Amino acid sequence: MDPGLSPFRPGLPAPVECFVGRHHEIERLYQMARASTRGRLMVGFIAGERGIGKSSLASFVRSRCEREGAMAGCHVFLGGAQNLHEMMRKIFDQLLKESIDQPWHKKAAEFFGNRIRKVGLFGITVELDLQEQDLSALAKSFGPSIQEFIKKTGKQGLLLILDDINGLAGSAQVAHWIKSTIDELSISQPEVRLCVLIVGLEERRQALIQHQESLARVFSMLNMEAWSRDETREFYTKTFASAGARISTKDLESLVEYTGGLPVFAHELGDSAWRMAKTLEIDKNAVIGGIVDATEIIGRKLLDQQVFDAIRSEKYRSILKKMMRHGPVDHFRRSEVAKDLTKEEIKVFDNFLQRMRKLGALTQDPTIRGGYQFPNRLYSLYFSFYSHKISSQNHNS
């Protein structure tokens, strides 16, 4: 069917109408944000593995805060920012841009003064014209500046989401700035009505803590887990239905199995199945074709290139088919897999284990003798995807 009509959004935060589950997490973050409207600075960190839906959760909470909590919201993607000044530029530029459609835009524009300039080739948009001295001043006076901005909105508070912090987490300057700014805002008078949610991998939080140990006790932590099977079923059913499509229970279960609880996979699988379908009845052929098609897309988008290239080697094909014959696994014992292999395959299997460990796609499982585990669910699910693709191609030939 027409890809342009697909209700799935690979690579983008899920639209509010297709968001499912996470009830406990939503309520906790919403209550944190609401607490900030009473003058209590709140700082949270949403952690979880890649593809778990961290950005979508933050976006959903923001939508609820704006709709029900009388708060202003701003979602800043910090990808590409490498230092404190670039961070300031992205934060204040996004505050300006997200105010454009708001009734308080004129007052927000007053806050930025003559630093606003109009740009654009295909339609006019705005951005801030900030020099290095401006960025330095904003970093030093972030507390008073953000307080003044909140006043201009006329809202009860501001939910500021700082997403994609990869390039900044290794900066000692940024880590110390976060800690000193939090300290300053915590004792400021008048009290600031601000909730900050930082979104990232647990490794990024640890990187910040290595530079500033006190941050370990500053963040209110929320660790996201994978979807349950029921939540995954709800997502597919709800998302297909939003476009008037239907899927049988049996075919739905195939998608649920290969999703493995990861929203990023759900959007890729759903989108591929949609494109393979000939009608609004998502049948078995569409699902199988979608899984095969999504294998290539997911591998190229999400896997380390060396891992992606390695597992596509001809010599590993029979190994993967037997290793993943029962679907995705989080860990396995070498001896259990080896029982089903030929002598030649066992030699190849040992080479496979050694290479995957070297590339970081496998680690030894300390709880199982001769055991291995996938440090990232993405690898386990992709290996399963690829073995399914191999089986499908062999069957068709």
N, C-alpha and C positions, 0 to 999 in steps of 0.2 A: 504494500500500500504506500501511499504518498508519504515519504519521510518527513515532509514539512508539516504533516498533520499528527505526527507521533506525539503522544502525551508524555513520553519519557524525555528526560533532560540529561543525557550523559555529560559528565564533566561540570555540571552546574548545580547549585543548591536546589533541592526539591521545592517545587511551588507549594505554597501553604496548603492548597486544596488536596494535594497528594501526600502530605506528610502523615505518617502513621507511627503509632507506638510512642515510646519514650515519655510516658505520662509522668513518671516519678521525676525524671530529669527536667522536664519542662516546668513542673510545679516548683521544684527547688530553685531553678534559675529565675523563674518569675518572681518568687518571693524575695530572692536576693535583690533583684532590681527594684522591687517595690520598697524594700527596706531603705534603699538609698534616697527615696523621696522624702524620708523623714530626717534627712541630714546626716545619714551614716554612710560613709564611703564604703563601697563593697567592691572587692576585687576577686574575680574567679578565674580559674584556668580549666578549660575544657580539653581533656586529653583523650587520646584513642588512636588506634592504628590507622594507617592510610585507608581511605575509602569507607570509613565507619559512619560517616554522616555528621561530622562535627560542625561543618559550616552550615549545613541544613538545619541542625538543631538551633544554632545561634540565631539564624535568620528567622526561624519560627518563633522563638522567644521574643525577638525584637518586634515582630508583627503583633504579638499579643500585648506587649508593653505599650505599643502605640495605640492599639485598638481599645484595650481595657484599662490600661494603667496611666493614661494621660501623660505619657512620657514621650520625649523625642528619642529617636534612635539613629545610629550611624554605624554602618558596617564597613570597616576599612580593611582592604586587602593589601598587605604590606610586602607582597612578593616583589623582589627586585631591590627593595631598600636594603642598604648595606651599613648604614650608620645612622646616628641620632638625627642629623639634619634632614636626611631623606625621609626618615620616619615622621618628623614634624610636618614636612611638606605634604606627605600623603594624608595625614590625619586632618589637617586644616583644609586642604583642598577638597577632601571628601565631605567634610562638614558643610562647606559652601555648596557643593553640588547637590547634596541630598536635601538641602533647604529650598531648592528652586521651586518645587511644587507645593511647598508648605505655605500656609497663610502668614507665617511669621518670616517669610523670606526677606522682606524689605528691612526688617529690623536686624536680621542676621547680616545682610549686606552692609548695614551701617557699622557693624562690628569690624568688618574687614576693610572698610573705607576705600581708599584709592588703590588698594592692592589687587582689586578685581579687574581682570581684562577679558574681553570677549574673543573667542577663537573658534575655528571650525571651517572646514571646506564644504561639508554637506549639512548645512544647518548651523546655527549659532549655539555655542555652549560657552561656559565660563570656566575660568581657572584663576588661581592666585598667582600673582607675579611677586614672588618672594626672593629676596636676595639673601646671601649667606648671613648677613648681620640680622636680618629679620628672623631667620630660622634659629639662630643662636638665641635671640631674645625670646622667642616662643618657648624654646626648651627651658630657659631659665625661669620664665614666668608662666609656666604651663598651668599651674593651679589658678591664679587670678584670671588668666585668659579664658580657661574653660568655664569658670564660674560666671564670668561676664557673658559668655556665649549662651549659657543655660538661661540666664536672665532674659536675654533677647528672645528666646523661643517662647517664653510665657508658659512653658510646660512645668510639670512638677519635678522633672529630673531628666537626666540623659543616660541612655544605655549606649556605651561606646564599646564596639566589638573590634578587637585587634586580631586579625586573622592572617594566616600564612606568614609566620614570624621566622621562617627558616634562616634567612640571611642575617637576621638581627640577633638570634639567640647566642651566637658566638662572640658578640661584642661586649666587652667588659664595660664600656662606656654606657651602653644601653641598659645593662643589668643594674649598674649603680644609679642611673637616672630613674629607672622604675622604682627602686627602693626609696630614694630620697624624695621623689615626687609623692609617693604614697604616704611617707612620713609627714610631709608638709601638708597634704590635703587632710590627713587624719586629725590634725590639730588646728586647722584653719578656722577663722571666724570672719564672716558667717560660715556656717557649715556648708560644705559642698554636697549637692544632690547628684552624685555621680556613681554609676555602676560600670566598672570596666571588666569585660570578659576577654581573656586572651585565649586564642584557639590554636592548638598545635599538637605535635607528637610529644610523648612523654620525654623523648630524648632532648627535645628543645627546652623543655622546662628544666631538665637536669643540667643542660649547658648554661642556662642563666644562673642556676644555683651555684655552679662551679665558680662563677665570677663574683657572686654576691650571695653568701650562704644564708643570710637573713631572709631571702625570698622564699626559702623552704617553708617558713611559718606564716608568710603573708598571704599566699593564695588559698582560696577556698577551692578544693579540688573536686572535679567531677570527671570520673573515668567512664568512658562510654564502652559498652559491650555490644557484641553483634546482635542483630535482630533475632528474636525467636522465630520458629517456623510459623507460628500463628501470625506474627507481625509481618513476615515476608509474604504470606498468603494474602493478608489484608492489603498490602501495598500493591501487589499485582492486580488483584480483583478491583480495587478502587481506581487504580490508574487506567487500566483498560476500560473500565466502565465510564470514566470521565470523557472518553472519546467514542462511546457507544459500542465498544467491542466486548466480546465475551470469550471465555476460555473454559474448557471442561475441567473438572476436578483432577482427572488423571494427568492431563497435560500441564495443569497448574503445578502439580507436584514435581514434575520434571524440572520446571524453572526454579521452584523452591529449593530442590536438592542442590542444584548447581550454583545457586546464589550464595549459599554458605553464610547467610546472615549479613552480607556486606552490601549496603545500599549502592555503592559504586558499581558493583556487578549487576545488581538488579536493574539499574537504568540502562546499562549496556545490553544485557540480555533481553530486556523488554523491548528496547528500541530495535534490536536486530530481529526479534520475532515479529514485531509490527511490520517491518520492511519486507519480511519474507511472506507474510500472510497475503492471500488473494482477496479475502473478504473480511468483514468484521468478526467472523468466527475464527478465532486463533486456534488452528488445529494442530495435530501432531507434526505434520510436515513443516509448518511454520516454526514450531518450537525446536525441532531437531535442526532445521536450517539455521535458526537463530543462534543456537548454542555453538554450532560450527563457525558461523560468521563472527560471533562475538569473541571467539577464541583468538582470532587474529588481531582484532581491534584491541582487546584488553592486553594482550601480550605486548603489542607495540606501544601502547599508552602507559602501562603501569609497571612493567617489569624492567629490571636492569638489562641493558642491551646484551651483555655477555651471557646472562642467564637465558634470555630469550633465544639467542643464537645457539647456545649449547644444547638445550633440550630438544631443539628441532633436528639435531643430528640423527641420521638414519640409524646409527648403532644403538641409540637409546629408545627407539620406538617400542620394541617388544617389552623392554623393561618397564616403561611407563604404563603400558596396557595392563600388565600383571600387577604392578604396584598399586594402581588406582582402580582396580577392577570393581571394587565395592563403593567407589565414589571418593570424595575428598576425605583426607585424614589429617589430624593435627600432628600425630607422631606415629612411629612404627618401629618394630624390632627388625634388625637386619636378617636374623635367622628365619623369621616368619615369611619375609618376602622371598628369601633365597630358596625356600622349600619348593617354590613353583617355577624356579628357573633352571635352565640347562647349565651344563658346566661352562660353556662359552658365555652364556648370559651372566653367570656369576662373576666372571672376570670383568665383564663390561659394567656390571652393577657396582663392583668395588671402585672402579674408575669413576663411575657416575657419582657415587657418594663423596669421593675425595674431591672431585671437581666442584660439586655443589657446596661443599663446606668451604672451599677456598673462595668461592664467589659470594658466600654469605647467605645462600638460599637454604642451607641446612645447618643445624648445629647438633651436637651430641646431646641426648636427653640424659641428664644425670640421675634421673629416677628409674631408668630402665637399663639393664645390662645389655649392651649392644644396641641401644636405642638411639633413634634420631628424631628430631622435631623440626618443624618449620617455624622460624622466628617471626614470620609474617604470614598471616592467613592468605594473603594474595598469592603466594607461591603454591601453597597446597591446592587452592582452588584452580589456579591456572594449570598446574600439572594434571589435575583431573579433567579439566576442559580439554586439554590437548590430547590426552589419551582417548577421550570420547570422540574427538575429531578423527583420530587415527582409525578407531573402530568403525566409525561411520563411513569413512572413505574406503576401507577394506570391504565393508559390506556392500557398498554401492558398486564396487568394481567386480 
